[in-house]
Amino acid sequence: MWEYEHSVETTAAREALWQHWSDMATWPQWNAGIETIDVEGPFAVGTAFTMTPPGDEPIRMRLVEIKPGESFTDEMDAGDFVVRTQHRLEPTATGLTRIVYRTEITGEAAGHIGPELGPQITADFPEVLAALAKLAEG
């Protein structure tokens, strides 16, 4: 298994952050790692979507877990490996909100795919979380 986690703390309300997450069609407005997104249904478990990173091939994914106002997980199943990214909102002891992105690559091919693909997937997490926090604080 390969794993990576990044978090930021923000003054933004969890409700504001959740609103931006649950409106998937607007993700490219604050996530520079998404050129286009095609969502095939509501923000609900089982909904499939295709994201296209700038200058790259489209990636087909689906929502596999949602805890409204708290977290959601998306998954890309490539057969011999699976990429799951959990997005969480956590309260801090100081009244802030911690935004957490955690990616895990599991499966038969994870040992050699993870170290190559994982850093490519997660490289922009600091910028993406900062942009989301700034937008939600606005």
Buried (B, 14 or more C-beta within 10 A) or exposed (E): EBBBEBBBBBEBEBEBBBEBBBEBEBBBEBBEBBBEBEBEEEBEEEBEBEBBBEEEEEBEBBBBEBEEEEBBBBBBBBEEBBBBBBBBBBEEEEEBBBBBBBBBBBBEBBEEBBEEBBEEBBEBBEEBBBBBBEBBEE
